[in-house]
Amino acid sequence: MEAKHFLTVEWCSNGERGIFCDTEGAAYSQEEPHTSEQEWEILDVFALILHPESKLLTEEEVSQYTYWRPLAEFSRQYGIALKEKPK
């Protein structure tokens, strides 16, 4: 099963790390881990509150992220795909 590195974020260290993606589910993935510079290019100043981390995930693991939470910081055009709806 093929795996890629996905840009994951955790809003204000709330314990809910998910995949950063747009409203259509398009995520930032690549073969190599994202560098700090790439994370900053994508998230800009919001990297400070989103605590980015490049994680290696398989297609099967990515398919578990089924709940999407929009981020007001990105005009609700981008958000976080989570494994389950937050409580």
Rosetta blueprint (number, residue, H / E / L):
1 M L
2 E L
3 A E
4 K E
5 H E
6 F E
7 L E
8 T E
9 V E
10 E L
11 W H
12 C H
13 S H
14 N L
15 G L
16 E L
17 R L
18 G E
19 I E
20 F E
21 C E
22 D E
23 T L
24 E L
25 G L
26 A L
27 A E
28 Y L
29 S E
30 Q E
31 E L
32 E L
33 P L
34 H L
35 T L
36 S H
37 E H
38 Q H
39 E H
40 W H
41 E H
42 I H
43 L H
44 D H
45 V H
46 F H
47 A H
48 L H
49 I H
50 L H
51 H L
52 P L
53 E E
54 S E
55 K E
56 L E
57 L E
58 T E
59 E H
60 E H
61 E H
62 V H
63 S L
64 Q L
65 Y L
66 T L
67 Y E
68 W E
69 R E
70 P E
71 L L
72 A H
73 E H
74 F H
75 S L
76 R L
77 Q L
78 Y E
79 G E
80 I E
81 A E
82 L E
83 K L
84 E L
85 K L
86 P L
87 K L
